[in-house]
Amino acid sequence: MILTAMRSGGYAGAMKQLAILFSAASIAVCGGCVQVQAPDKPIEINLNVNIRQEVVYSLKQDANDLIKDNPELFPK
Amino acid sequence: MTKKTKIIAGIAAGALLLAGAGLAIAQSAGLVSAALADGSVGEQADGYLGIKGSASADLHAEVDAINIKRRAAYTQRAAQKGATVKEVAAAVGCETLATRVANGRAYLLPDGVWRVKGAAPISLPAYCAG
């Protein structure tokens, strides 16, 4: 009986059922998934470092010295 | 021509050449000074000189030459202080805008708009204040 069932395409039928079962299961699982899609635009990372206020202020004296030491670079 | 007159002529020619070179330097500095005075060149908040509108090739060359030398000076100072060139340049920009732009002269803020200094002090970028 078992043997005849196997022979009459029972194995392929079982595989088909299994495949249907799996696909159904995967649809059910992905229903609760967060789907992440790759963006179509390239990801840009801005590496421009903003001017740091405290650094600029700490350079105030250096800036003054630099101007005084190089008068030819700072025509009036 | 005697040997003595030849030497004198040589010295005279050398002196003339030196005077010419001196004149050329004075002239180029004068070019930028004149452009500053008429507002076609001005100080920028980024620490460099800028040209407002179009300028002659000579003026462009002179402004570029000054800016290249400025950048070299900023780079040196930045290395000494462990800061970036941009930060040193910005600090110099703060100082030039605060103290070196005379009334009636042009200046450029980070918004990219050229303005003319009036009686009121220039409203400096926020990072200039301590």
N, CA and C atoms of all chains as a GROMACS GRO file, in nm:
protein
  618
    1MET      N    1   0.084  -0.120   0.000
    1MET     CA    2   0.000   0.000   0.000
    1MET      C    3   0.087   0.125   0.000
    2ILE      N    4   0.179   0.130   0.090
    2ILE     CA    5   0.272   0.243   0.099
    2ILE      C    6   0.355   0.252  -0.028
    3LEU      N    7   0.398   0.132  -0.068
    3LEU     CA    8   0.483   0.125  -0.186
    3LEU      C    9   0.410   0.177  -0.309
    4THR      N   10   0.283   0.139  -0.324
    4THR     CA   11   0.206   0.184  -0.442
    4THR      C   12   0.182   0.335  -0.435
    5ALA      N   13   0.161   0.383  -0.319
    5ALA     CA   14   0.140   0.529  -0.305
    5ALA      C   15   0.263   0.605  -0.350
    6MET      N   16   0.378   0.553  -0.313
    6MET     CA   17   0.505   0.616  -0.350
    6MET      C   18   0.523   0.612  -0.500
    7ARG      N   19   0.484   0.496  -0.552
    7ARG     CA   20   0.508   0.477  -0.695
    7ARG      C   21   0.414   0.565  -0.776
    8SER      N   22   0.294   0.588  -0.728
    8SER     CA   23   0.198   0.666  -0.807
    8SER      C   24   0.217   0.818  -0.783
    9GLY      N   25   0.342   0.855  -0.788
    9GLY     CA   26   0.373   0.999  -0.778
    9GLY      C   27   0.352   1.054  -0.639
   10GLY      N   28   0.349   0.968  -0.543
   10GLY     CA   29   0.328   1.013  -0.404
   10GLY      C   30   0.443   1.098  -0.353
   11TYR      N   31   0.564   1.067  -0.394
   11TYR     CA   32   0.682   1.139  -0.342
   11TYR      C   33   0.681   1.285  -0.390
   12ALA      N   34   0.658   1.299  -0.522
   12ALA     CA   35   0.653   1.435  -0.578
   12ALA      C   36   0.539   1.513  -0.517
   13GLY      N   37   0.429   1.446  -0.495
   13GLY     CA   38   0.313   1.512  -0.435
   13GLY      C   39   0.346   1.562  -0.296
   14ALA      N   40   0.417   1.481  -0.221
   14ALA     CA   41   0.454   1.518  -0.084
   14ALA      C   42   0.546   1.640  -0.086
   15MET      N   43   0.640   1.640  -0.181
   15MET     CA   44   0.735   1.753  -0.192
   15MET      C   45   0.660   1.881  -0.224
   16LYS      N   46   0.561   1.869  -0.312
   16LYS     CA   47   0.482   1.985  -0.352
   16LYS      C   48   0.409   2.042  -0.232
   17GLN      N   49   0.353   1.949  -0.155
   17GLN     CA   50   0.278   1.992  -0.037
   17GLN      C   51   0.372   2.061   0.062
   18LEU      N   52   0.489   2.004   0.072
   18LEU     CA   53   0.589   2.059   0.165
   18LEU      C   54   0.627   2.201   0.122
   19ALA      N   55   0.646   2.216  -0.011
   19ALA     CA   56   0.686   2.347  -0.065
   19ALA      C   57   0.576   2.449  -0.039
   20ILE      N   58   0.453   2.408  -0.060
   20ILE     CA   59   0.339   2.499  -0.036
   20ILE      C   60   0.336   2.539   0.112
   21LEU      N   61   0.360   2.437   0.196
   21LEU     CA   62   0.358   2.461   0.340
   21LEU      C   63   0.466   2.562   0.379
   22PHE      N   64   0.584   2.543   0.321
   22PHE     CA   65   0.698   2.632   0.354
   22PHE      C   66   0.670   2.775   0.308
   23SER      N   67   0.620   2.786   0.185
   23SER     CA   68   0.599   2.922   0.133
   23SER      C   69   0.490   2.990   0.215
   24ALA      N   70   0.392   2.915   0.254
   24ALA     CA   71   0.286   2.972   0.336
   24ALA      C   72   0.343   3.019   0.470
   25ALA      N   73   0.431   2.936   0.524
   25ALA     CA   74   0.492   2.969   0.652
   25ALA      C   75   0.578   3.095   0.640
   26SER      N   76   0.652   3.102   0.530
   26SER     CA   77   0.742   3.218   0.514
   26SER      C   78   0.661   3.346   0.496
   27ILE      N   79   0.548   3.337   0.426
   27ILE     CA   80   0.463   3.456   0.411
   27ILE      C   81   0.411   3.497   0.548
   28ALA      N   82   0.370   3.398   0.626
   28ALA     CA   83   0.317   3.428   0.758
   28ALA      C   84   0.424   3.493   0.846
   29VAL      N   85   0.549   3.442   0.837
   29VAL     CA   86   0.658   3.495   0.919
   29VAL      C   87   0.690   3.639   0.878
   30CYS      N   88   0.697   3.661   0.744
   30CYS     CA   89   0.736   3.793   0.698
   30CYS      C   90   0.627   3.896   0.719
   31GLY      N   91   0.508   3.853   0.747
   31GLY     CA   92   0.403   3.949   0.780
   31GLY      C   93   0.442   4.030   0.902
   32GLY      N   94   0.515   3.969   0.991
   32GLY     CA   95   0.557   4.040   1.113
   32GLY      C   96   0.696   4.097   1.103
   33CYS      N   97   0.759   4.087   0.985
   33CYS     CA   98   0.897   4.136   0.971
   33CYS      C   99   0.899   4.285   0.940
   34VAL      N  100   1.006   4.350   0.980
   34VAL     CA  101   1.031   4.487   0.933
   34VAL      C  102   1.114   4.471   0.807
   35GLN      N  103   1.060   4.519   0.698
   35GLN     CA  104   1.131   4.501   0.572
   35GLN      C  105   1.224   4.620   0.548
   36VAL      N  106   1.349   4.589   0.529
   36VAL     CA  107   1.448   4.694   0.504
   36VAL      C  108   1.485   4.690   0.357
   37GLN      N  109   1.468   4.803   0.293
   37GLN     CA  110   1.502   4.809   0.151
   37GLN      C  111   1.626   4.894   0.132
   38ALA      N  112   1.713   4.851   0.046
   38ALA     CA  113   1.833   4.931   0.017
   38ALA      C  114   1.791   5.058  -0.056
   39PRO      N  115   1.844   5.173  -0.017
   39PRO     CA  116   1.808   5.296  -0.087
   39PRO      C  117   1.861   5.295  -0.229
   40ASP      N  118   1.786   5.358  -0.320
   40ASP     CA  119   1.833   5.360  -0.458
   40ASP      C  120   1.940   5.465  -0.480
   41LYS      N  121   1.948   5.564  -0.388
   41LYS     CA  122   2.053   5.666  -0.400
   41LYS      C  123   2.174   5.625  -0.318
   42PRO      N  124   2.294   5.664  -0.360
   42PRO     CA  125   2.411   5.630  -0.278
   42PRO      C  126   2.406   5.701  -0.143
   43ILE      N  127   2.457   5.634  -0.044
   43ILE     CA  128   2.458   5.693   0.091
   43ILE      C  129   2.572   5.793   0.099
   44GLU      N  130   2.540   5.915   0.138
   44GLU     CA  131   2.642   6.018   0.149
   44GLU      C  132   2.673   6.044   0.296
   45ILE      N  133   2.799   6.044   0.327
   45ILE     CA  134   2.839   6.077   0.463
   45ILE      C  135   2.915   6.209   0.458
   46ASN      N  136   2.861   6.307   0.527
   46ASN     CA  137   2.924   6.440   0.525
   46ASN      C  138   3.039   6.442   0.624
   47LEU      N  139   3.160   6.449   0.573
   47LEU     CA  140   3.278   6.448   0.660
   47LEU      C  141   3.328   6.589   0.690
   48ASN      N  142   3.255   6.688   0.642
   48ASN     CA  143   3.296   6.825   0.673
   48ASN      C  144   3.280   6.851   0.822
   49VAL      N  145   3.389   6.879   0.886
   49VAL     CA  146   3.382   6.907   1.029
   49VAL      C  147   3.347   7.054   1.046
   50ASN      N  148   3.246   7.077   1.125
   50ASN     CA  149   3.207   7.215   1.148
   50ASN      C  150   3.316   7.289   1.225
   51ILE      N  151   3.319   7.418   1.201
   51ILE     CA  152   3.415   7.502   1.273
   51ILE      C  153   3.376   7.501   1.420
   52ARG      N  154   3.474   7.465   1.503
   52ARG     CA  155   3.446   7.457   1.646
   52ARG      C  156   3.468   7.593   1.711
   53GLN      N  157   3.363   7.643   1.768
   53GLN     CA  158   3.364   7.777   1.827
   53GLN      C  159   3.475   7.796   1.930
   54GLU      N  160   3.488   7.698   2.021
   54GLU     CA  161   3.585   7.716   2.130
   54GLU      C  162   3.728   7.716   2.075
   55VAL      N  163   3.750   7.639   1.968
   55VAL     CA  164   3.884   7.636   1.907
   55VAL      C  165   3.914   7.769   1.840
   56VAL      N  166   3.817   7.819   1.765
   56VAL     CA  167   3.837   7.947   1.695
   56VAL      C  168   3.865   8.057   1.797
   57TYR      N  169   3.792   8.056   1.905
   57TYR     CA  170   3.812   8.162   2.004
   57TYR      C  171   3.949   8.149   2.071
   58SER      N  172   3.991   8.026   2.095
   58SER     CA  173   4.122   8.006   2.158
   58SER      C  174   4.236   8.049   2.065
   59LEU      N  175   4.207   8.060   1.936
   59LEU     CA  176   4.310   8.100   1.838
   59LEU      C  177   4.311   8.250   1.814
   60LYS      N  178   4.230   8.322   1.889
   60LYS     CA  179   4.216   8.467   1.869
   60LYS      C  180   4.352   8.538   1.876
   61GLN      N  181   4.428   8.507   1.979
   61GLN     CA  182   4.559   8.572   1.996
   61GLN      C  183   4.655   8.534   1.884
   62ASP      N  184   4.650   8.405   1.847
   62ASP     CA  185   4.735   8.358   1.737
   62ASP      C  186   4.700   8.428   1.607
   63ALA      N  187   4.572   8.449   1.586
   63ALA     CA  188   4.528   8.516   1.465
   63ALA      C  189   4.582   8.659   1.462
   64ASN      N  190   4.574   8.726   1.576
   64ASN     CA  191   4.627   8.863   1.584
   64ASN      C  192   4.776   8.868   1.558
   65ASP      N  193   4.848   8.772   1.618
   65ASP     CA  194   4.993   8.765   1.598
   65ASP      C  195   5.025   8.741   1.451
   66LEU      N  196   4.952   8.649   1.392
   66LEU     CA  197   4.976   8.613   1.253
   66LEU      C  198   4.957   8.735   1.161
   67ILE      N  199   4.856   8.814   1.188
   67ILE     CA  200   4.830   8.934   1.108
   67ILE      C  201   4.943   9.035   1.127
   68LYS      N  202   4.983   9.051   1.253
   68LYS     CA  203   5.089   9.148   1.283
   68LYS      C  204   5.222   9.105   1.223
   69ASP      N  205   5.249   8.975   1.227
   69ASP     CA  206   5.377   8.923   1.178
   69ASP      C  207   5.387   8.922   1.025
   70ASN      N  208   5.274   8.927   0.957
   70ASN     CA  209   5.274   8.920   0.810
   70ASN      C  210   5.198   9.038   0.749
   71PRO      N  211   5.244   9.159   0.773
   71PRO     CA  212   5.166   9.275   0.725
   71PRO      C  213   5.147   9.276   0.574
   72GLU      N  214   5.244   9.215   0.502
   72GLU     CA  215   5.232   9.217   0.354
   72GLU      C  216   5.116   9.129   0.306
   73LEU      N  217   5.072   9.036   0.392
   73LEU     CA  218   4.960   8.948   0.353
   73LEU      C  219   4.826   9.010   0.389
   74PHE      N  220   4.831   9.120   0.464
   74PHE     CA  221   4.706   9.183   0.506
   74PHE      C  222   4.709   9.332   0.471
   75PRO      N  223   4.706   9.361   0.340
   75PRO     CA  224   4.707   9.501   0.299
   75PRO      C  225   4.581   9.572   0.350
   76LYS      N  226   4.600   9.696   0.382
   76LYS     CA  227   4.486   9.775   0.432
   76LYS      C  228   4.416   9.842   0.316
   77MET      N  229   8.547  10.286  -2.376
   77MET     CA  230   8.504  10.276  -2.237
   77MET      C  231   8.617  10.217  -2.153
   78THR      N  232   8.652  10.286  -2.048
   78THR     CA  233   8.755  10.234  -1.960
   78THR      C  234   8.692  10.128  -1.869
   79LYS      N  235   8.780  10.059  -1.800
   79LYS     CA  236   8.732   9.955  -1.709
   79LYS      C  237   8.645  10.014  -1.598
   80LYS      N  238   8.690  10.134  -1.552
   80LYS     CA  239   8.620  10.200  -1.441
   80LYS      C  240   8.477  10.240  -1.481
   81THR      N  241   8.468  10.297  -1.600
   81THR     CA  242   8.333  10.340  -1.644
   81THR      C  243   8.243  10.219  -1.666
   82LYS      N  244   8.305  10.109  -1.710
   82LYS     CA  245   8.228   9.985  -1.729
   82LYS      C  246   8.168   9.938  -1.597
   83ILE      N  247   8.250   9.941  -1.494
   83ILE     CA  248   8.204   9.898  -1.361
   83ILE      C  249   8.091   9.989  -1.312
   84ILE      N  250   8.113  10.118  -1.332
   84ILE     CA  251   8.010  10.216  -1.288
   84ILE      C  252   7.879  10.191  -1.362
   85ALA      N  253   7.893  10.167  -1.493
   85ALA     CA  254   7.773  10.141  -1.574
   85ALA      C  255   7.703  10.015  -1.525
   86GLY      N  256   7.782   9.914  -1.490
   86GLY     CA  257   7.726   9.788  -1.441
   86GLY      C  258   7.650   9.809  -1.312
   87ILE      N  259   7.711   9.885  -1.222
   87ILE     CA  260   7.646   9.913  -1.094
   87ILE      C  261   7.515   9.989  -1.116
   88ALA      N  262   7.524  10.087  -1.206
   88ALA     CA  263   7.406  10.168  -1.236
   88ALA      C  264   7.294  10.082  -1.291
   89ALA      N  265   7.330   9.989  -1.383
   89ALA     CA  266   7.230   9.901  -1.443
   89ALA      C  267   7.168   9.811  -1.336
   90GLY      N  268   7.254   9.760  -1.246
   90GLY     CA  269   7.206   9.675  -1.137
   90GLY      C  270   7.109   9.749  -1.047
   91ALA      N  271   7.145   9.873  -1.015
   91ALA     CA  272   7.061   9.956  -0.930
   91ALA      C  273   6.925   9.979  -0.995
   92LEU      N  274   6.929  10.004  -1.126
   92LEU     CA  275   6.807  10.028  -1.202
   92LEU      C  276   6.716   9.905  -1.197
   93LEU      N  277   6.780   9.788  -1.212
   93LEU     CA  278   6.706   9.663  -1.211
   93LEU      C  279   6.638   9.642  -1.076
   94LEU      N  280   6.712   9.667  -0.969
   94LEU     CA  281   6.659   9.653  -0.833
   94LEU      C  282   6.542   9.748  -0.812
   95ALA      N  283   6.563   9.872  -0.857
   95ALA     CA  284   6.458   9.972  -0.842
   95ALA      C  285   6.333   9.928  -0.916
   96GLY      N  286   6.355   9.871  -1.035
   96GLY     CA  287   6.242   9.822  -1.115
   96GLY      C  288   6.167   9.713  -1.043
   97ALA      N  289   6.242   9.618  -0.984
   97ALA     CA  290   6.180   9.507  -0.912
   97ALA      C  291   6.102   9.559  -0.792
   98GLY      N  292   6.162   9.653  -0.722
   98GLY     CA  293   6.095   9.714  -0.606
   98GLY      C  294   5.966   9.781  -0.648
   99LEU      N  295   5.970   9.847  -0.761
   99LEU     CA  296   5.854   9.917  -0.814
   99LEU      C  297   5.743   9.817  -0.847
  100ALA      N  298   5.783   9.703  -0.905
  100ALA     CA  299   5.685   9.602  -0.943
  100ALA      C  300   5.613   9.549  -0.819
  101ILE      N  301   5.690   9.525  -0.711
  101ILE     CA  302   5.629   9.475  -0.587
  101ILE      C  303   5.534   9.580  -0.530
  102ALA      N  304   5.582   9.705  -0.527
  102ALA     CA  305   5.499   9.812  -0.474
  102ALA      C  306   5.373   9.828  -0.556
  103GLN      N  307   5.387   9.811  -0.687
  103GLN     CA  308   5.273   9.826  -0.776
  103GLN      C  309   5.168   9.719  -0.751
  104SER      N  310   5.213   9.594  -0.733
  104SER     CA  311   5.118   9.485  -0.713
  104SER      C  312   5.047   9.500  -0.580
  105ALA      N  313   5.122   9.543  -0.477
  105ALA     CA  314   5.060   9.568  -0.347
  105ALA      C  315   4.961   9.681  -0.361
  106GLY      N  316   4.999   9.779  -0.444
  106GLY     CA  317   4.911   9.893  -0.468
  106GLY      C  318   4.784   9.852  -0.539
  107LEU      N  319   4.795   9.752  -0.624
  107LEU     CA  320   4.680   9.702  -0.699
  107LEU      C  321   4.572   9.650  -0.603
  108VAL      N  322   4.616   9.570  -0.507
  108VAL     CA  323   4.521   9.513  -0.410
  108VAL      C  324   4.470   9.623  -0.317
  109SER      N  325   4.561   9.711  -0.274
  109SER     CA  326   4.519   9.820  -0.186
  109SER      C  327   4.413   9.907  -0.254
  110ALA      N  328   4.437   9.936  -0.382
  110ALA     CA  329   4.341  10.018  -0.457
  110ALA      C  330   4.207   9.945  -0.471
  111ALA      N  331   4.215   9.814  -0.495
  111ALA     CA  332   4.093   9.734  -0.510
  111ALA      C  333   4.017   9.726  -0.377
  112LEU      N  334   4.093   9.720  -0.267
  112LEU     CA  335   4.029   9.721  -0.135
  112LEU      C  336   3.957   9.854  -0.114
  113ALA      N  337   4.025   9.961  -0.155
  113ALA     CA  338   3.970  10.095  -0.135
  113ALA      C  339   3.843  10.115  -0.217
  114ASP      N  340   3.840  10.063  -0.340
  114ASP     CA  341   3.719  10.085  -0.421
  114ASP      C  342   3.614   9.975  -0.404
  115GLY      N  343   3.643   9.878  -0.316
  115GLY     CA  344   3.542   9.778  -0.282
  115GLY      C  345   3.531   9.662  -0.378
  116SER      N  346   3.624   9.649  -0.473
  116SER     CA  347   3.617   9.535  -0.564
  116SER      C  348   3.686   9.412  -0.505
  117VAL      N  349   3.766   9.434  -0.401
  117VAL     CA  350   3.827   9.324  -0.326
  117VAL      C  351   3.796   9.348  -0.179
  118GLY      N  352   3.772   9.239  -0.106
  118GLY     CA  353   3.743   9.255   0.035
  118GLY      C  354   3.785   9.134   0.116
  119GLU      N  355   3.783   9.153   0.247
  119GLU     CA  356   3.813   9.042   0.338
  119GLU      C  357   3.691   8.950   0.348
  120GLN      N  358   3.720   8.822   0.358
  120GLN     CA  359   3.613   8.723   0.373
  120GLN      C  360   3.618   8.664   0.515
  121ALA      N  361   3.503   8.617   0.562
  121ALA     CA  362   3.496   8.557   0.695
  121ALA      C  363   3.583   8.431   0.704
  122ASP      N  364   3.612   8.371   0.590
  122ASP     CA  365   3.692   8.247   0.592
  122ASP      C  366   3.842   8.274   0.604
  123GLY      N  367   3.880   8.401   0.617
  123GLY     CA  368   4.021   8.433   0.640
  123GLY      C  369   4.101   8.463   0.515
  124TYR      N  370   4.034   8.471   0.402
  124TYR     CA  371   4.103   8.498   0.276
  124TYR      C  372   4.047   8.624   0.211
  125LEU      N  373   4.122   8.676   0.116
  125LEU     CA  374   4.074   8.788   0.038
  125LEU      C  375   3.982   8.736  -0.072
  126GLY      N  376   3.884   8.814  -0.106
  126GLY     CA  377   3.794   8.773  -0.213
  126GLY      C  378   3.770   8.886  -0.311
  127ILE      N  379   3.733   8.846  -0.433
  127ILE     CA  380   3.703   8.944  -0.536
  127ILE      C  381   3.553   8.950  -0.555
  128LYS      N  382   3.502   9.070  -0.546
  128LYS     CA  383   3.358   9.092  -0.564
  128LYS      C  384   3.336   9.123  -0.711
  129GLY      N  385   3.266   9.036  -0.778
  129GLY     CA  386   3.243   9.058  -0.921
  129GLY      C  387   3.363   9.015  -1.004
  130SER      N  388   3.387   9.086  -1.113
  130SER     CA  389   3.497   9.048  -1.201
  130SER      C  390   3.616   9.141  -1.177
  131ALA      N  391   3.731   9.090  -1.211
  131ALA     CA  392   3.853   9.169  -1.190
  131ALA      C  393   3.952   9.140  -1.302
  132SER      N  394   4.050   9.226  -1.316
  132SER     CA  395   4.152   9.206  -1.419
  132SER      C  396   4.237   9.084  -1.382
  133ALA      N  397   4.303   9.030  -1.480
  133ALA     CA  398   4.388   8.912  -1.459
  133ALA      C  399   4.499   8.944  -1.360
  134ASP      N  400   4.552   9.065  -1.368
  134ASP     CA  401   4.659   9.107  -1.277
  134ASP      C  402   4.611   9.108  -1.132
  135LEU      N  403   4.493   9.161  -1.112
  135LEU     CA  404   4.438   9.169  -0.977
  135LEU      C  405   4.409   9.028  -0.924
  136HIS      N  406   4.351   8.944  -1.012
  136HIS     CA  407   4.325   8.804  -0.975
  136HIS      C  408   4.454   8.736  -0.929
  137ALA      N  409   4.559   8.754  -1.008
  137ALA     CA  410   4.687   8.690  -0.978
  137ALA      C  411   4.740   8.738  -0.842
  138GLU      N  412   4.726   8.867  -0.818
  138GLU     CA  413   4.779   8.924  -0.694
  138GLU      C  414   4.700   8.875  -0.572
  139VAL      N  415   4.569   8.871  -0.586
  139VAL     CA  416   4.484   8.822  -0.476
  139VAL      C  417   4.513   8.674  -0.449
  140ASP      N  418   4.527   8.598  -0.557
  140ASP     CA  419   4.560   8.455  -0.543
  140ASP      C  420   4.694   8.437  -0.471
  141ALA      N  421   4.792   8.520  -0.510
  141ALA     CA  422   4.925   8.509  -0.450
  141ALA      C  423   4.919   8.536  -0.300
  142ILE      N  424   4.844   8.638  -0.262
  142ILE     CA  425   4.830   8.670  -0.119
  142ILE      C  426   4.759   8.555  -0.047
  143ASN      N  427   4.655   8.503  -0.108
  143ASN     CA  428   4.579   8.394  -0.042
  143ASN      C  429   4.662   8.267  -0.027
  144ILE      N  430   4.748   8.240  -0.124
  144ILE     CA  431   4.835   8.122  -0.114
  144ILE      C  432   4.932   8.140   0.002
  145LYS      N  433   4.987   8.261   0.014
  145LYS     CA  434   5.079   8.289   0.126
  145LYS      C  435   5.005   8.285   0.259
  146ARG      N  436   4.884   8.334   0.260
  146ARG     CA  437   4.804   8.329   0.383
  146ARG      C  438   4.781   8.184   0.424
  147ARG      N  439   4.745   8.103   0.325
  147ARG     CA  440   4.718   7.962   0.356
  147ARG      C  441   4.842   7.894   0.414
  148ALA      N  442   4.957   7.929   0.359
  148ALA     CA  443   5.082   7.871   0.410
  148ALA      C  444   5.102   7.912   0.556
  149ALA      N  445   5.076   8.039   0.586
  149ALA     CA  446   5.091   8.089   0.723
  149ALA      C  447   4.990   8.021   0.816
  150TYR      N  448   4.868   8.002   0.769
  150TYR     CA  449   4.764   7.937   0.850
  150TYR      C  450   4.802   7.791   0.876
  151THR      N  451   4.854   7.727   0.772
  151THR     CA  452   4.891   7.585   0.784
  151THR      C  453   4.999   7.566   0.890
  152GLN      N  454   5.097   7.657   0.887
  152GLN     CA  455   5.208   7.652   0.983
  152GLN      C  456   5.154   7.670   1.125
  153ARG      N  457   5.069   7.770   1.142
  153ARG     CA  458   5.014   7.800   1.275
  153ARG      C  459   4.924   7.686   1.322
  154ALA      N  460   4.849   7.629   1.230
  154ALA     CA  461   4.759   7.518   1.266
  154ALA      C  462   4.838   7.399   1.318
  155ALA      N  463   4.952   7.373   1.253
  155ALA     CA  464   5.036   7.261   1.295
  155ALA      C  465   5.091   7.286   1.436
  156GLN      N  466   5.128   7.410   1.463
  156GLN     CA  467   5.180   7.445   1.596
  156GLN      C  468   5.074   7.428   1.703
  157LYS      N  469   4.950   7.460   1.667
  157LYS     CA  470   4.843   7.466   1.767
  157LYS      C  471   4.755   7.341   1.770
  158GLY      N  472   4.781   7.248   1.682
  158GLY     CA  473   4.698   7.129   1.677
  158GLY      C  474   4.555   7.158   1.635
  159ALA      N  475   4.540   7.263   1.557
  159ALA     CA  476   4.408   7.298   1.505
  159ALA      C  477   4.406   7.270   1.356
  160THR      N  478   4.290   7.282   1.294
  160THR     CA  479   4.284   7.265   1.150
  160THR      C  480   4.314   7.399   1.083
  161VAL      N  481   4.355   7.390   0.957
  161VAL     CA  482   4.384   7.511   0.880
  161VAL      C  483   4.258   7.598   0.872
  162LYS      N  484   4.145   7.531   0.857
  162LYS     CA  485   4.018   7.602   0.846
  162LYS      C  486   3.987   7.681   0.973
  163GLU      N  487   4.021   7.622   1.086
  163GLU     CA  488   3.994   7.690   1.214
  163GLU      C  489   4.083   7.813   1.232
  164VAL      N  490   4.211   7.797   1.196
  164VAL     CA  491   4.302   7.912   1.205
  164VAL      C  492   4.254   8.021   1.109
  165ALA      N  493   4.220   7.980   0.988
  165ALA     CA  494   4.173   8.076   0.888
  165ALA      C  495   4.047   8.148   0.937
  166ALA      N  496   3.957   8.072   0.999
  166ALA     CA  497   3.834   8.133   1.050
  166ALA      C  498   3.864   8.232   1.162
  167ALA      N  499   3.961   8.195   1.248
  167ALA     CA  500   3.999   8.285   1.358
  167ALA      C  501   4.055   8.415   1.301
  168VAL      N  502   4.136   8.405   1.197
  168VAL     CA  503   4.191   8.524   1.132
  168VAL      C  504   4.078   8.604   1.067
  169GLY      N  505   3.985   8.533   1.005
  169GLY     CA  506   3.869   8.599   0.944
  169GLY      C  507   3.791   8.680   1.046
  170CYS      N  508   3.773   8.622   1.164
  170CYS     CA  509   3.703   8.693   1.273
  170CYS      C  510   3.776   8.823   1.306
  171GLU      N  511   3.908   8.813   1.313
  171GLU     CA  512   3.988   8.932   1.351
  171GLU      C  513   3.988   9.037   1.241
  172THR      N  514   4.005   8.995   1.117
  172THR     CA  515   4.008   9.094   1.008
  172THR      C  516   3.872   9.165   0.998
  173LEU      N  517   3.764   9.088   1.010
  173LEU     CA  518   3.632   9.150   1.000
  173LEU      C  519   3.606   9.242   1.119
  174ALA      N  520   3.655   9.200   1.236
  174ALA     CA  521   3.628   9.279   1.357
  174ALA      C  522   3.710   9.407   1.362
  175THR      N  523   3.835   9.400   1.312
  175THR     CA  524   3.924   9.514   1.338
  175THR      C  525   3.986   9.577   1.214
  176ARG      N  526   3.985   9.509   1.101
  176ARG     CA  527   4.065   9.560   0.989
  176ARG      C  528   3.985   9.606   0.868
  177VAL      N  529   3.854   9.591   0.873
  177VAL     CA  530   3.774   9.639   0.760
  177VAL      C  531   3.728   9.781   0.792
  178ALA      N  532   3.775   9.876   0.712
  178ALA     CA  533   3.739  10.016   0.734
  178ALA      C  534   3.601  10.045   0.678
  179ASN      N  535   3.544  10.153   0.723
  179ASN     CA  536   3.412  10.195   0.673
  179ASN      C  537   3.418  10.214   0.521
  180GLY      N  538   3.314  10.168   0.455
  180GLY     CA  539   3.306  10.183   0.310
  180GLY      C  540   3.374  10.071   0.233
  181ARG      N  541   3.435   9.976   0.307
  181ARG     CA  542   3.503   9.865   0.238
  181ARG      C  543   3.415   9.740   0.237
  182ALA      N  544   3.441   9.657   0.138
  182ALA     CA  545   3.358   9.538   0.118
  182ALA      C  546   3.406   9.422   0.206
  183TYR      N  547   3.312   9.340   0.249
  183TYR     CA  548   3.347   9.218   0.324
  183TYR      C  549   3.244   9.111   0.292
  184LEU      N  550   3.285   8.987   0.312
  184LEU     CA  551   3.197   8.874   0.279
  184LEU      C  552   3.175   8.786   0.402
  185LEU      N  553   3.049   8.765   0.437
  185LEU     CA  554   3.014   8.676   0.548
  185LEU      C  555   2.988   8.536   0.494
  186PRO      N  556   2.979   8.436   0.584
  186PRO     CA  557   2.959   8.298   0.536
  186PRO      C  558   2.832   8.278   0.453
  187ASP      N  559   2.739   8.372   0.460
  187ASP     CA  560   2.616   8.357   0.378
  187ASP      C  561   2.642   8.386   0.231
  188GLY      N  562   2.766   8.429   0.198
  188GLY     CA  563   2.802   8.450   0.058
  188GLY      C  564   2.756   8.583   0.000
  189VAL      N  565   2.712   8.673   0.089
  189VAL     CA  566   2.667   8.805   0.042
  189VAL      C  567   2.773   8.909   0.075
  190TRP      N  568   2.815   8.982  -0.030
  190TRP     CA  569   2.909   9.092  -0.009
  190TRP      C  570   2.834   9.210   0.049
  191ARG      N  571   2.891   9.269   0.153
  191ARG     CA  572   2.831   9.388   0.213
  191ARG      C  573   2.938   9.496   0.222
  192VAL      N  574   2.893   9.617   0.243
  192VAL     CA  575   2.986   9.728   0.262
  192VAL      C  576   2.978   9.771   0.407
  193LYS      N  577   3.095   9.785   0.467
  193LYS     CA  578   3.100   9.821   0.609
  193LYS      C  579   3.045   9.961   0.629
  194GLY      N  580   2.948   9.972   0.717
  194GLY     CA  581   2.893  10.103   0.752
  194GLY      C  582   2.948  10.147   0.886
  195ALA      N  583   2.875  10.233   0.952
  195ALA     CA  584   2.920  10.285   1.081
  195ALA      C  585   2.912  10.175   1.188
  196ALA      N  586   2.812  10.088   1.176
  196ALA     CA  587   2.793   9.983   1.276
  196ALA      C  588   2.898   9.874   1.260
  197PRO      N  589   2.937   9.808   1.371
  197PRO     CA  590   3.032   9.697   1.358
  197PRO      C  591   2.970   9.582   1.279
  198ILE      N  592   3.055   9.505   1.214
  198ILE     CA  593   3.010   9.390   1.135
  198ILE      C  594   2.950   9.285   1.228
  199SER      N  595   2.836   9.231   1.191
  199SER     CA  596   2.780   9.124   1.273
  199SER      C  597   2.854   8.994   1.238
  200LEU      N  598   2.943   8.956   1.326
  200LEU     CA  599   3.034   8.845   1.300
  200LEU      C  600   2.962   8.711   1.310
  201PRO      N  601   3.018   8.608   1.243
  201PRO     CA  602   2.962   8.473   1.259
  201PRO      C  603   2.964   8.430   1.406
  202ALA      N  604   2.870   8.345   1.443
  202ALA     CA  605   2.854   8.305   1.584
  202ALA      C  606   2.983   8.245   1.642
  203TYR      N  607   3.060   8.173   1.557
  203TYR     CA  608   3.179   8.105   1.610
  203TYR      C  609   3.291   8.202   1.649
  204CYS      N  610   3.278   8.330   1.612
  204CYS     CA  611   3.382   8.428   1.648
  204CYS      C  612   3.375   8.465   1.796
  205ALA      N  613   3.254   8.458   1.850
  205ALA     CA  614   3.237   8.499   1.991
  205ALA      C  615   3.284   8.389   2.085
  206GLY      N  616   3.346   8.426   2.191
  206GLY     CA  617   3.402   8.329   2.284
  206GLY      C  618   3.307   8.273   2.381
   0.00000   0.00000   0.00000
